[in-house]
Amino acid sequence: MGWQGAPWLDRPERINEERTDQLICLLDLKPGMLVADIGAGTGRLRVQMLDRVRPDGQVWAVDVQPEMVTKRQALAKKTAESGFRVVQSSKISPNLPLGAFDRAVNT
């Protein structure tokens, strides 16, 4: 989906429609883990993942669309989210350090 669909991606009923809580449980996230959300878009899973990896863990949101990355960076800066990093990927690489992550999910 293009960045123009960001409001639809963040609609409140999406949580119940897609049951992302089940995905979060299956990831078995623990404090201190480093997690990559590849294709993060608006970063809708960040709060659920950050809650489980804090205080010392991090969630890296990766997206290929510069508009999504810019939106996510602005929100992270505005809310001063600690433990959250936004990464611009390319069509051929997620631009992540190889082997650095405890978990990765492609949303």
Residue, then its C-alpha position, 0 to 999 in steps of 0.5 A: m500500500g502507498w503512503q497515501g493509505a496511512p490513515w486506513l492503516d492506522r484505523p482503530e478496528r484494524i487491531n481486532e480485524e487482524r489480531t496483531d496481539q496474537l502476532i506479538c505473543l508469538l514473537d515471545l519478546k523479552p526486555g532487552m531484545l532488538v526487534a526489526d519491523i520490516g515494512a513497518g509503514t506507519g509503525r502501528l506495531r511499535v507500541q506493543m513491541l516496545d512495551r515488551v522489550r523496554p527498558d533496554g530493548q529497541v524496535w527498528a521500523v524499516d520502510v522503503q517509502p520515504e514518505m512513511v519513513t518521514k511520517r514515522q520519524a516526525l512522530a517518534k521525535k514529537t513523542a520522544e519515543s525511546g527505544f524506537r528507531v526508523v530506517q529507510s530501506s531500499k528496494i534491494s536491502p533493508n539497510l539493517p546490520l546483518g545478524a544484529f536482531d533477536r526477532a524480525v517481522n515483515t508487516 
